[in-house]
Amino acid sequence: MYGWIWRRLPGNVWIRALISVVLVLAVVYVLFQYVFPWAEPLLPFNDVTVDDQ
């Protein structure tokens, strides 16, 4: 899959590396801004098994 993406990117090696970094940063941004906040209420992070006694 990564080889396919690498071959489809335009430019030489340095341009491809720069575009790859920008794409990774864009994916991380979308995950933190939209996907993780949407999924947080669905995940059991607040279900603790230790009681305060």
Buried (B, 14 or more C-beta within 10 A) or exposed (E): EEEEEEEEBEEEEEEBEEBBEEEEEEEEEEEEEEEEEEEEEEEEEEEEEEEEE
